[in-house]
Amino acid sequence: METWYEMKARHMRERVELVESLAQSRYTQTQASKILGMKLSALNNFIRRNEVYWPVIEQGKKSDKEPKVAVS
């Protein structure tokens, strides 16, 4: 039978492995946070604290065009 500390360690390993598998599957962090049902900031904190490598796939893009202004 597994002790409490062994169970906690296994649970953490499984969580890290799950997040790493999403990173390797080429999901963006935004997509992964929706799949996991958590906030993006919580996922970012988990990634940073557990030193998970997440390749940059795409980043937010700003438009070069000027915003359209409604004329009344």
PEJOLIN-V717373 format. One record per helix or strand of 2 or more residues. SS is the DSSP state (a for helix, b for strand). FROM is the first residue (numbers start at 1). TO is the last residue. Records with the same first field share a line. If there is no record, write none. Layout:
SS = FROM-TO ; FROM-TO
This chain:
a = 4-24 ; 29-36 ; 40-49
